[in-house]
Amino acid sequence: MSKVNIKPLADRVLVEAAAAEEKTASGIIIPDTAKEKPQKGKVIAVGNGKKDEPLTVKEGDEVLYGKYAGTEITVDGKEYLIMRESDIFAII
């Protein structure tokens, strides 16, 4: 797992997005301009949660999130998303 010097606050979660699909199921190669943003990723760091609401996700969880969820940030040349736990739909 990646070690990042970022500690999200409150109910925020730092997610490393999965790689975008390179091919379709039938084998057609997708060009960079047509690739969709991935909607799943791996939780890298979590905040402490809110006072009355502890977080349900933990570091290392694979999660599904909304297409436009979170804010993209770059740390040490790697791209991450930082989002609220409520933007996460499921743990897979």
C-alpha distances in whole Angstrom, upper triangle without the diagonal:
4,6,10,13,14,15,17,20,22,21,19,15,13,12,10,13,13,16,19,21,23,26,28,29,32,30,31,29,28,29,27,29,29,25,25,22,19,19,16,12,9,9,7,10,14,17,20,22,25,28,29,26,23,20,19,16,13,9,7,11,12,15,18,20,23,24,24,22,21,21,19,18,17,15,15,16,13,15,13,16,17,19,21,20,23,22,20,22,20,17,17
4,6,10,11,13,15,19,21,20,18,14,11,11,9,12,13,15,19,22,23,26,28,30,33,31,32,29,28,28,25,28,28,25,24,21,19,19,16,13,10,10,7,10,13,16,19,21,25,28,29,26,23,20,20,17,14,10,10,13,14,16,19,20,23,23,23,21,19,19,17,15,14,11,11,13,10,12,11,14,15,18,20,20,23,22,20,23,21,19,19
4,7,9,11,13,17,20,20,17,14,11,12,11,15,17,19,22,25,27,30,32,33,36,35,35,32,31,31,28,30,31,28,27,23,22,22,19,15,13,11,8,9,12,15,18,20,24,26,28,26,23,20,21,17,14,11,11,15,16,18,21,22,24,25,25,22,20,19,18,15,14,11,11,13,11,13,12,15,15,18,20,20,24,23,21,24,23,21,22
4,5,8,11,14,17,18,15,12,10,11,11,14,17,19,22,25,27,30,32,34,37,35,35,33,31,31,27,29,30,27,26,22,21,21,19,16,13,11,8,8,11,13,16,19,22,25,27,25,22,19,21,17,15,12,13,16,17,18,21,21,23,24,23,20,17,16,15,12,11,8,9,12,10,11,10,13,13,16,18,19,22,21,20,24,23,21,22
4,7,10,13,16,17,15,13,11,13,14,17,20,22,25,29,30,34,36,37,41,39,39,36,34,33,30,32,33,30,28,25,24,24,22,19,16,14,10,9,12,13,15,18,21,24,26,24,22,20,22,19,16,14,16,18,20,21,23,23,25,26,24,22,19,17,16,13,12,9,10,13,12,14,12,14,13,17,18,19,23,22,22,26,25,24,25
4,6,10,13,14,11,10,8,11,13,16,19,21,24,28,30,33,35,36,40,38,38,35,33,33,29,31,31,28,27,23,22,22,20,17,15,12,9,7,9,10,13,15,18,21,23,21,19,17,19,17,15,13,15,17,19,19,21,20,22,23,22,19,15,14,14,11,11,9,11,14,13,13,11,12,10,13,15,16,20,19,19,23,23,22,24
4,6,10,11,9,9,8,12,14,17,20,23,26,29,32,35,36,38,41,40,40,37,35,35,32,33,33,30,28,24,23,22,21,18,15,12,10,6,7,6,9,12,15,17,20,18,16,14,17,15,13,12,15,16,18,18,21,20,22,23,22,19,15,15,15,13,14,12,15,18,16,15,13,13,10,12,13,14,18,18,18,22,22,21,23
4,7,8,5,6,7,11,13,16,20,23,25,28,31,34,35,36,40,39,39,36,34,34,31,31,32,29,26,22,21,20,19,16,15,11,10,7,6,5,8,10,12,15,17,15,14,12,15,13,12,12,15,16,17,17,19,17,19,21,19,16,12,12,14,12,14,14,17,19,17,15,12,11,8,9,10,11,14,14,15,19,19,19,22
4,6,6,8,10,14,17,19,23,26,28,31,34,37,38,39,43,42,42,40,37,37,34,34,34,31,29,25,24,22,21,19,18,14,14,10,8,5,7,8,9,12,15,13,12,11,15,14,14,14,18,18,20,19,20,19,20,22,20,17,14,14,16,15,17,17,20,22,20,19,15,14,10,10,10,11,14,15,16,20,21,20,24
4,6,9,12,15,19,21,24,27,29,32,35,38,38,40,43,43,43,41,38,38,35,36,35,32,30,26,25,23,22,20,19,15,15,12,8,5,5,5,5,9,11,10,9,9,13,13,13,15,18,18,20,19,20,18,20,22,21,17,15,16,18,18,21,20,23,25,23,21,18,16,12,11,9,10,12,14,15,18,19,19,23
4,7,10,13,17,18,22,25,26,29,33,35,35,36,40,40,40,38,35,36,33,33,33,30,27,23,22,19,18,17,16,13,14,11,8,6,7,4,6,10,11,8,8,7,10,10,12,13,16,15,17,15,16,15,16,19,18,14,12,14,17,17,20,20,24,25,22,20,16,14,10,8,6,6,8,10,11,14,16,16,19
4,7,10,13,15,19,22,23,26,30,32,33,34,38,37,37,35,32,33,30,30,30,27,24,20,19,17,16,15,14,11,11,9,6,6,8,8,10,13,15,12,11,9,11,10,11,12,15,14,16,14,15,13,15,17,15,12,9,11,13,14,16,17,20,21,19,16,13,10,7,5,4,6,9,9,10,14,15,15,19
4,6,10,12,15,19,20,24,27,29,30,31,35,34,34,32,30,30,27,28,28,25,22,18,17,15,13,11,10,7,8,6,5,6,10,10,12,16,17,14,12,9,11,8,9,9,11,11,12,11,13,11,14,16,15,11,9,11,12,12,15,15,18,19,16,14,10,8,6,5,6,6,10,10,9,13,13,13,16
4,7,10,13,16,18,21,24,27,28,30,33,32,32,30,28,28,25,26,26,23,20,17,15,14,12,10,9,6,5,5,6,9,12,13,16,19,21,18,16,13,14,11,10,9,11,11,12,11,13,12,14,16,15,12,9,10,10,10,11,11,14,15,12,10,7,6,5,7,9,10,13,12,11,15,15,14,16
4,6,9,12,15,18,21,23,25,26,29,29,29,26,24,25,22,23,23,19,17,14,12,11,9,6,5,4,5,7,9,12,15,16,19,22,23,20,18,14,14,11,11,9,9,9,9,9,10,10,12,13,13,11,9,10,10,10,12,12,15,15,11,9,6,5,6,8,10,10,13,11,10,13,13,12,14
4,7,9,12,15,18,21,22,24,27,26,26,24,22,22,19,21,21,17,16,12,10,11,9,5,5,6,7,10,12,15,19,19,22,26,27,24,21,18,18,14,13,11,10,11,10,10,11,12,14,14,14,13,11,12,10,10,10,11,13,12,9,7,5,6,9,11,14,14,17,14,13,16,15,14,15
4,6,9,12,15,18,19,21,24,23,23,20,18,19,16,18,17,14,12,9,7,7,6,4,7,9,10,13,15,18,21,21,24,28,29,25,23,20,19,15,16,14,12,12,10,9,10,10,12,11,12,11,11,12,10,11,12,13,15,14,10,8,7,7,10,12,15,15,17,14,12,14,14,14,14
4,6,9,12,15,16,17,21,20,20,18,16,17,15,17,16,13,12,9,6,8,6,5,7,11,12,15,18,21,24,24,27,31,31,27,26,22,21,17,17,15,13,12,9,10,10,11,13,13,15,14,14,15,13,15,15,16,17,16,12,11,10,11,14,15,18,18,19,16,14,16,15,14,13
4,6,9,12,14,16,19,17,17,14,13,14,12,14,14,10,10,9,7,10,9,9,11,14,15,19,21,24,28,28,31,34,35,31,29,25,24,21,21,19,16,16,13,14,13,14,16,14,16,16,17,17,14,16,15,17,18,15,12,11,12,13,17,18,21,21,22,19,18,19,18,18,16
4,6,9,11,13,16,15,14,12,10,11,9,11,10,7,7,6,5,9,10,11,14,17,18,21,23,26,30,30,32,36,36,33,31,27,26,23,23,22,19,19,15,15,14,14,15,12,15,16,17,17,15,17,17,19,20,18,15,13,14,14,18,19,22,22,23,19,18,19,19,19,17
4,6,7,10,12,11,11,9,8,10,10,12,10,7,8,9,8,11,12,13,16,19,21,24,26,30,33,32,35,39,39,35,33,30,28,25,25,24,21,20,17,17,15,16,17,14,17,19,20,21,19,21,21,23,24,21,18,17,17,18,22,22,25,25,25,22,20,20,20,20,18
4,7,10,12,9,9,6,6,8,9,11,10,8,10,12,11,15,15,16,19,22,24,27,29,33,36,36,38,42,42,38,37,33,32,28,29,27,24,23,20,20,19,20,20,18,20,22,23,24,21,23,22,24,25,21,19,18,20,21,24,25,28,28,29,25,24,24,24,24,21
4,7,8,6,5,4,5,9,11,13,11,10,12,14,13,16,17,18,21,25,27,30,32,35,38,38,41,44,44,40,39,35,33,30,31,29,26,25,22,22,20,22,22,19,22,24,26,26,24,26,26,28,28,25,23,22,23,24,27,28,31,30,31,27,26,25,25,25,22
4,5,5,5,7,7,11,13,15,12,10,12,15,14,16,17,19,22,26,28,31,33,36,39,38,41,44,44,40,39,35,33,30,31,30,27,26,22,22,20,21,21,19,22,24,26,27,26,28,28,30,31,28,25,24,25,25,28,28,31,30,30,27,25,24,24,24,22
4,6,8,10,11,15,17,18,15,14,15,17,16,17,18,20,23,27,29,32,34,37,40,39,42,45,44,40,39,35,33,30,31,30,27,26,22,22,20,22,22,21,24,26,28,30,28,30,31,33,33,31,28,26,27,27,30,30,32,31,31,28,26,24,24,24,21
4,6,9,11,15,18,19,16,16,17,20,19,21,22,24,27,30,32,36,37,41,44,43,45,49,48,44,43,39,37,34,35,34,31,29,26,26,24,26,26,24,27,29,31,32,31,33,33,35,36,33,30,29,30,30,33,33,35,35,34,31,30,28,27,28,25
4,6,9,13,15,17,15,14,17,19,18,21,21,23,26,30,31,35,37,40,43,43,45,49,48,45,43,39,37,34,35,34,30,29,26,26,24,26,26,24,27,29,31,32,30,32,31,33,34,30,28,27,28,29,33,33,35,35,35,32,30,29,28,28,25
4,6,10,13,14,12,12,15,18,18,21,22,24,27,30,32,35,37,40,43,43,45,49,49,45,44,40,38,35,36,34,32,30,27,27,25,26,25,23,26,28,30,30,28,31,30,33,33,30,28,26,28,28,32,32,35,35,35,31,30,29,29,29,27
4,6,10,12,10,10,13,16,16,19,20,22,25,28,30,33,35,38,42,41,44,47,47,44,42,39,37,34,34,33,30,29,25,26,24,25,25,22,24,26,28,28,26,28,27,29,30,26,24,23,25,26,30,31,33,33,34,30,29,29,29,29,26
4,7,8,6,6,10,13,14,17,18,20,23,26,28,31,33,36,39,39,41,45,45,41,40,36,35,32,33,31,29,28,24,24,22,22,22,18,21,23,25,25,23,25,25,27,28,24,22,21,23,23,27,28,31,31,31,27,26,26,27,27,25
4,5,6,7,10,13,15,18,20,21,24,27,28,31,34,36,40,39,42,46,46,42,41,38,36,33,34,32,30,29,26,25,24,23,23,19,21,23,25,24,22,24,23,26,26,23,21,20,22,23,27,28,31,32,32,28,28,28,29,29,28
4,6,5,9,11,13,17,18,19,22,25,26,29,31,33,37,37,39,43,43,40,39,35,34,31,32,30,28,27,24,24,22,22,21,17,18,21,22,21,18,20,20,22,23,19,18,17,19,20,23,25,28,29,30,26,26,26,27,28,26
4,6,9,11,14,17,20,21,24,27,27,30,32,34,38,37,39,43,43,40,39,36,35,32,33,32,30,29,26,25,23,22,20,17,17,20,21,21,18,21,21,24,25,21,20,18,20,21,24,25,28,29,30,26,26,27,28,29,28
4,6,10,12,15,18,20,23,26,27,30,32,34,37,37,39,42,43,39,38,35,34,31,32,31,29,28,25,23,21,20,19,15,16,19,21,21,19,22,22,25,27,23,22,19,21,21,24,25,28,28,28,24,24,25,26,27,26
4,7,9,12,14,16,19,22,24,27,28,31,34,34,36,39,40,36,35,32,31,28,29,27,25,24,21,20,18,17,16,13,14,17,19,19,17,19,20,23,24,21,19,16,18,18,21,22,25,25,26,22,21,22,23,23,22
4,6,9,12,14,18,20,22,24,26,28,31,30,32,36,36,33,32,28,28,25,26,25,24,22,19,17,15,14,12,9,11,14,16,16,15,18,19,22,24,21,18,16,16,15,19,19,22,22,22,18,18,18,19,21,20
4,6,9,11,15,17,18,21,22,24,28,27,29,33,33,30,29,25,24,22,23,22,21,19,16,14,12,11,10,7,9,11,12,13,12,15,16,19,21,18,16,13,12,12,15,15,18,19,19,15,15,16,17,18,18
4,6,8,11,14,16,19,20,23,26,25,28,31,31,28,27,23,22,19,20,19,17,16,13,11,9,9,9,7,10,11,12,14,13,15,16,19,21,19,15,13,12,11,14,15,17,17,18,14,13,14,14,15,14
4,7,11,13,15,18,18,21,24,23,25,29,28,25,24,20,19,16,18,18,16,14,11,8,6,5,6,6,9,9,11,13,13,16,18,20,22,21,17,14,13,11,13,13,15,14,14,11,10,10,11,12,12
4,7,10,13,15,16,19,22,21,24,27,27,23,22,18,17,14,15,14,13,10,7,5,4,6,9,9,12,11,12,14,14,16,18,19,21,20,16,14,12,11,13,13,15,14,14,12,9,10,9,9,9
4,7,9,12,14,17,20,20,23,26,26,23,21,17,16,12,13,11,10,8,6,6,7,8,11,12,13,12,12,14,13,14,15,16,18,17,14,12,9,9,11,12,14,13,15,13,10,12,11,10,10
4,6,9,11,15,18,18,21,25,25,22,19,15,14,10,10,8,6,6,5,6,9,11,14,15,16,14,14,15,14,15,16,16,17,17,13,12,10,10,12,12,14,13,16,14,11,13,12,10,10
4,6,7,11,14,15,18,21,22,18,16,12,12,8,7,5,5,5,6,7,10,11,14,16,17,14,13,14,14,14,15,15,17,18,14,13,10,10,10,11,12,11,14,13,10,13,12,10,11
4,7,11,14,15,19,22,23,20,17,14,14,10,8,5,6,8,10,11,14,14,17,19,19,16,14,15,14,13,14,12,14,15,12,12,9,10,10,12,13,13,16,15,14,17,16,14,15
4,7,10,12,15,18,20,17,14,12,13,10,8,6,8,10,12,13,16,15,18,20,20,16,14,15,15,14,15,13,16,17,14,14,11,11,9,11,12,12,15,15,14,17,17,15,17
4,7,8,12,15,16,13,11,8,10,8,7,7,10,11,13,13,15,15,18,20,19,16,14,15,16,15,17,16,19,20,18,16,13,12,10,10,10,9,13,13,12,16,15,14,17
4,6,9,12,14,12,9,8,11,10,9,10,14,14,17,16,18,17,19,22,21,17,15,15,17,16,18,17,20,22,20,19,15,14,11,11,10,9,13,14,14,17,18,17,20
4,7,9,11,9,7,7,11,11,10,12,16,16,19,18,20,20,22,25,24,20,18,19,21,20,22,21,24,26,24,22,19,17,14,14,12,11,14,16,16,19,19,18,22
4,7,8,6,5,5,9,10,11,13,17,16,19,17,19,18,20,23,22,18,17,18,21,21,23,23,26,28,25,23,20,17,14,13,10,9,11,14,14,17,17,17,21
4,6,5,6,8,11,13,15,17,20,20,22,20,21,20,21,24,23,20,18,20,23,23,26,25,29,30,28,26,22,20,16,14,11,11,12,15,16,18,19,20,23
4,6,7,10,14,16,17,20,23,22,25,23,25,24,25,28,27,23,22,23,26,26,29,29,32,34,31,29,26,23,20,18,15,14,15,19,19,22,22,22,26
4,7,10,13,16,17,20,23,22,25,23,24,23,25,28,27,24,23,25,28,28,31,31,34,36,33,31,27,25,21,19,15,14,15,18,19,20,21,21,25
4,6,9,12,14,17,20,19,21,19,20,19,21,25,24,20,20,22,25,26,28,28,32,33,30,28,24,22,19,16,13,11,11,15,15,17,17,18,21
4,7,9,11,14,17,16,18,17,19,19,21,24,24,20,20,22,24,25,27,26,29,31,28,26,23,20,18,16,13,10,12,15,15,16,16,16,19
4,6,8,11,14,12,15,14,16,15,18,21,21,17,17,19,21,22,24,24,27,28,25,23,19,17,15,13,10,7,10,12,11,13,13,12,16
4,7,10,12,10,12,11,14,14,17,21,21,18,18,20,22,23,25,25,28,29,25,23,20,18,16,14,12,8,10,13,10,12,10,9,13
4,7,9,7,9,9,11,12,16,19,19,16,16,18,19,20,22,22,24,25,22,20,17,15,14,12,11,8,11,12,9,11,9,8,11
4,6,6,9,10,14,15,18,21,21,18,17,19,20,20,21,20,23,24,20,19,16,15,14,14,13,11,14,15,12,14,12,10,12
4,6,9,11,14,15,19,21,22,18,17,18,18,18,19,18,19,21,17,17,14,14,13,14,14,12,16,16,14,16,14,11,13
4,7,9,13,15,19,20,22,19,18,20,19,19,19,18,20,20,17,17,14,15,15,16,16,14,18,17,14,16,14,10,11
4,6,10,12,16,18,20,17,17,19,19,20,21,20,22,22,19,18,15,14,15,15,15,12,15,15,11,12,10,7,7
4,7,10,14,15,18,15,16,18,18,19,20,20,22,22,18,17,14,14,15,14,15,13,15,14,10,11,9,6,5
4,6,10,12,14,12,13,16,16,18,20,21,23,22,19,16,14,12,13,12,13,10,12,10,7,7,6,4,6
4,7,9,12,10,12,15,16,18,20,22,24,23,20,17,14,12,14,12,13,11,11,9,6,6,5,6,7
4,7,8,7,9,12,13,16,19,21,24,23,19,16,13,10,11,9,10,9,9,6,4,5,7,9,11
4,6,5,8,12,13,17,19,22,25,24,20,17,15,11,12,10,11,11,10,6,7,7,10,13,14
4,6,9,11,12,16,18,21,24,22,19,16,14,11,13,12,14,14,13,10,10,11,13,16,16
4,7,9,10,14,17,20,23,21,19,15,13,10,12,10,12,14,13,9,11,13,15,18,19
4,7,9,13,16,18,22,21,18,14,12,8,9,7,9,10,10,6,8,10,13,15,17
4,7,9,13,15,19,18,16,12,9,6,5,4,7,10,10,7,10,13,15,16,19
4,6,10,13,16,16,14,10,8,5,5,6,10,13,14,11,13,16,19,20,22
4,7,10,13,12,10,7,6,5,7,9,13,15,17,14,15,18,20,20,22
4,7,10,10,8,6,5,6,7,11,14,17,19,16,17,21,22,22,24
4,7,6,5,4,6,9,10,14,18,20,22,20,20,23,24,24,25
4,5,5,6,8,11,12,15,19,21,23,21,22,25,25,24,25
4,6,8,10,14,15,19,22,24,27,25,25,28,28,27,27
4,7,10,13,16,19,23,24,27,24,24,27,28,26,27
4,7,10,13,16,20,21,24,21,21,24,24,23,23
4,7,10,13,17,19,21,18,18,21,21,21,21
4,7,10,13,15,17,15,15,18,18,18,19
4,6,10,12,14,11,12,15,16,16,18
4,7,10,12,10,11,15,16,16,19
4,6,8,7,8,12,14,15,17
4,5,6,7,11,13,14,18
4,5,5,9,10,11,15
4,5,7,10,12,16
4,6,9,12,15
4,6,8,11
4,7,10
4,6
4
